[in-house]
Amino acid sequence: MPVAPVDERMGPAVGTLDWALQERYDGVVPSMASIRARFVHLWQEHWGDRPKTGDYWKGPRLAVTLGTKLYKLLLHYGCLKPYGPYTLNLTYGLELNEGRIEGYSAILERPKNKDRPKTYPQFVFALDIRDIQPRILYVPDYRGFARWLSMQTQWEASDIGMMHLPMLRGGSWFETRLDRVLVEEWLGSIMKQAAELPTYPTAGLHCRSCPAPCMEVFLGSNDYYRKRRLTKISGA
């Protein structure tokens, strides 16, 4: 299966997020201007001596929206664990030799809000970095599963939710209740398929006609975000 091209802006965007979360962990909320300036600096380093074509200016334009998004995130959320590496060993019945997933994540904390306890029952979230927000499908994937499992293990808590944060386009969304047993089963199945098949089935418009068994990992029939995802998948 062809590998999808990676947007050049993702590296500087994630580097900016890494810096911003470290600042927040240290008790400082960087200004919107400083976040934008940080991204532009990293983007210029990444671009190097290449001619400043139209593709170059996509970076400074992203600095405006990314700076606003990260500034608002830091205003409303604290950082309990800065953005850093994790290694998740695949021990879910896979027939793989020394299988593991390596990646990066963080743990964020939202101050308690007594006015919205039903919509946001969790106050701690594992961070799942995305490039863009899906237009239709909010089905789970192995990256989010792996980040959530690794952060839950490190935090040693049973009530961690998951925040999906698109860096390039779109808004964040949440998983407020997850079933750990089902998450482990689905993650194991996904990685087993990826290891054994030359092409791996991915989410697409065919999910519209699927009963969406993968959504069972998100608990709570009254969960607002789960209802919205299922509505989008069904096309209703």
C-alpha positions as CSV (number, residue, x, y, z in Angstrom):
1,M,0.0,0.0,0.0
2,P,1.4,3.4,-0.9
3,V,2.5,5.5,2.1
4,A,0.6,8.8,2.3
5,P,2.9,11.9,2.1
6,V,3.5,13.7,5.3
7,D,2.8,17.4,5.4
8,E,6.1,19.3,5.9
9,R,4.5,21.5,8.5
10,M,3.8,18.7,10.9
11,G,7.4,18.5,12.2
12,P,7.6,22.2,13.2
13,A,4.0,22.1,14.5
14,V,4.7,19.1,16.8
15,G,8.0,20.8,17.9
16,T,6.0,23.9,18.8
17,L,3.5,21.7,20.8
18,D,6.4,20.0,22.6
19,W,7.9,23.3,23.7
20,A,4.5,24.8,24.6
21,L,3.5,21.8,26.8
22,Q,6.9,21.9,28.5
23,E,6.3,25.6,29.3
24,R,2.8,24.8,30.7
25,Y,4.2,21.9,32.7
26,D,6.7,24.4,34.3
27,G,3.7,26.6,35.2
28,V,4.0,29.2,32.4
29,V,1.3,29.9,29.7
30,P,3.3,31.2,26.7
31,S,1.7,34.1,24.8
32,M,0.0,33.6,21.5
33,A,2.7,35.7,19.8
34,S,5.5,33.6,21.3
35,I,3.8,30.4,20.2
36,R,3.5,31.7,16.6
37,A,7.1,33.0,16.7
38,R,8.3,29.6,17.9
39,F,6.6,27.8,15.0
40,V,7.9,30.2,12.4
41,H,11.4,29.8,13.8
42,L,11.2,26.0,13.6
43,W,9.6,26.2,10.1
44,Q,12.5,28.4,8.8
45,E,15.0,26.0,10.2
46,H,13.2,23.1,8.5
47,W,12.9,25.0,5.2
48,G,16.6,25.8,5.1
49,D,18.1,27.5,2.1
50,R,15.4,26.5,-0.4
51,P,13.8,29.2,-2.5
52,K,10.7,30.7,-0.8
53,T,8.1,29.4,-3.1
54,G,4.3,29.3,-2.5
55,D,4.8,26.2,-0.4
56,Y,7.0,28.1,2.0
57,W,4.3,30.6,2.9
58,K,2.0,27.8,4.0
59,G,4.1,27.7,7.1
60,P,3.7,31.3,8.3
61,R,0.0,31.1,7.5
62,L,-0.4,28.1,9.7
63,A,1.4,29.9,12.5
64,V,-1.7,32.1,12.9
65,T,-4.2,29.3,13.4
66,L,-1.8,27.0,15.3
67,G,-0.8,29.7,17.7
68,T,-4.4,30.5,18.5
69,K,-5.3,26.8,19.0
70,L,-2.4,26.0,21.3
71,Y,-2.8,29.2,23.3
72,K,-6.4,28.3,24.0
73,L,-5.5,24.8,24.8
74,L,-2.9,25.9,27.4
75,L,-5.4,28.3,28.9
76,H,-8.0,25.6,29.6
77,Y,-5.7,22.6,30.3
78,G,-2.8,21.9,32.6
79,C,0.0,19.6,31.6
80,L,0.6,16.6,34.0
81,K,3.2,14.9,31.7
82,P,5.0,16.8,29.0
83,Y,5.1,15.5,25.4
84,G,7.5,12.6,25.4
85,P,8.3,9.1,24.0
86,Y,6.6,5.9,25.0
87,T,7.1,2.2,24.2
88,L,4.1,-0.1,24.3
89,N,4.9,-3.8,24.2
90,L,2.4,-5.8,22.2
91,T,1.3,-8.5,24.6
92,Y,-2.2,-9.0,23.5
93,G,-2.0,-12.5,22.1
94,L,-0.1,-11.5,19.0
95,E,2.2,-14.0,17.3
96,L,4.9,-11.4,16.7
97,N,8.5,-11.5,17.9
98,E,9.3,-8.6,20.2
99,G,6.4,-6.6,18.8
100,R,6.0,-3.0,20.1
101,I,4.7,0.4,19.3
102,E,6.8,3.5,19.8
103,G,5.5,7.0,19.8
104,Y,4.9,10.2,21.6
105,S,2.1,11.5,23.8
106,A,1.3,13.7,26.9
107,I,-1.2,13.8,29.7
108,L,-3.4,16.9,30.1
109,E,-5.6,18.0,32.9
110,R,-8.8,20.0,32.6
111,P,-9.9,21.9,35.8
112,K,-13.1,20.6,37.2
113,N,-16.3,22.3,36.0
114,K,-19.3,21.5,38.1
115,D,-21.6,22.9,35.3
116,R,-20.7,20.1,32.8
117,P,-20.1,16.9,34.8
118,K,-22.1,14.7,32.4
119,T,-20.5,15.9,29.2
120,Y,-17.0,15.7,30.5
121,P,-16.8,13.1,33.3
122,Q,-13.0,12.9,33.0
123,F,-10.5,15.5,33.9
124,V,-7.4,13.8,32.7
125,F,-6.7,13.0,29.0
126,A,-4.1,11.3,27.0
127,L,-3.1,13.4,24.0
128,D,-3.5,12.0,20.5
129,I,-1.8,14.1,17.9
130,R,-3.4,14.2,14.4
131,D,-2.7,16.1,11.2
132,I,-6.3,17.0,10.4
133,Q,-9.7,16.5,11.8
134,P,-11.7,13.8,9.9
135,R,-14.6,15.2,7.9
136,I,-16.9,12.3,8.4
137,L,-15.3,9.4,10.3
138,Y,-14.3,9.3,13.9
139,V,-13.4,5.6,14.1
140,P,-10.6,4.6,16.4
141,D,-7.1,3.8,15.1
142,Y,-4.0,2.2,16.5
143,R,-2.2,5.4,17.2
144,G,-4.8,6.7,19.5
145,F,-5.2,3.3,21.2
146,A,-1.5,2.9,21.7
147,R,-1.1,6.4,23.2
148,W,-4.1,6.0,25.5
149,L,-2.9,2.6,26.8
150,S,0.7,3.8,27.3
151,M,-0.4,7.0,29.1
152,Q,-2.9,5.0,31.3
153,T,-0.1,2.6,32.3
154,Q,2.2,5.5,33.2
155,W,-0.5,7.4,35.0
156,E,-1.8,4.3,36.8
157,A,-5.4,5.5,36.7
158,S,-8.6,4.0,35.3
159,D,-10.4,7.1,34.4
160,I,-8.2,8.7,31.7
161,G,-10.0,9.9,28.6
162,M,-8.4,10.7,25.2
163,M,-8.1,14.1,23.4
164,H,-7.5,14.1,19.7
165,L,-5.7,17.3,18.6
166,P,-5.4,18.0,14.9
167,M,-2.4,20.2,14.3
168,L,-3.0,21.4,10.7
169,R,-6.7,21.7,10.3
170,G,-9.9,21.2,12.4
171,G,-10.9,21.1,16.0
172,S,-10.2,18.7,18.8
173,W,-12.6,16.0,19.9
174,F,-12.7,13.6,22.9
175,E,-13.3,10.1,24.0
176,T,-14.6,10.3,27.6
177,R,-15.0,6.6,28.4
178,L,-13.0,3.7,27.0
179,D,-13.1,0.0,27.7
180,R,-9.5,-1.1,28.3
181,V,-10.1,-4.8,27.5
182,L,-11.7,-3.9,24.2
183,V,-9.0,-1.4,23.4
184,E,-6.4,-4.1,23.9
185,E,-8.3,-6.5,21.7
186,W,-8.8,-4.0,18.9
187,L,-5.2,-2.8,19.0
188,G,-4.0,-6.4,18.9
189,S,-6.2,-7.2,16.0
190,I,-5.2,-4.1,14.0
191,M,-1.5,-4.8,14.5
192,K,-1.9,-8.4,13.6
193,Q,-3.6,-7.5,10.4
194,A,-1.0,-4.9,9.6
195,A,1.8,-7.5,10.2
196,E,0.3,-10.3,8.2
197,L,-1.4,-8.6,5.2
198,P,0.3,-6.8,2.4
199,T,-2.5,-4.2,2.4
200,Y,-4.2,-3.0,5.5
201,P,-7.9,-2.0,5.5
202,T,-8.3,1.6,6.5
203,A,-11.2,3.8,7.4
204,G,-13.1,5.2,4.4
205,L,-16.6,5.8,3.0
206,H,-17.3,2.1,3.3
207,C,-17.6,2.6,7.0
208,R,-21.0,4.3,6.3
209,S,-22.6,0.9,5.8
210,C,-20.8,-0.8,8.6
211,P,-22.5,-1.4,12.0
212,A,-19.3,0.0,13.5
213,P,-18.3,-2.7,16.1
214,C,-15.1,-0.8,16.6
215,M,-17.1,2.0,18.4
216,E,-17.8,-0.4,21.2
217,V,-14.5,0.6,22.8
218,F,-16.1,3.9,23.7
219,L,-18.4,3.3,26.6
220,G,-21.6,5.1,27.4
221,S,-24.7,5.2,25.2
222,N,-25.5,8.6,26.5
223,D,-22.1,10.1,25.6
224,Y,-22.6,13.1,23.4
225,Y,-19.5,12.7,21.3
226,R,-20.1,9.0,20.7
227,K,-23.6,9.8,19.4
228,R,-22.2,12.4,17.1
229,R,-19.6,10.1,15.7
230,L,-22.2,7.3,15.1
231,T,-24.4,9.8,13.3
232,K,-21.6,11.0,11.1
233,I,-20.6,7.4,10.2
234,S,-24.2,6.4,9.4
235,G,-24.6,9.4,7.2
236,A,-27.8,10.5,9.0
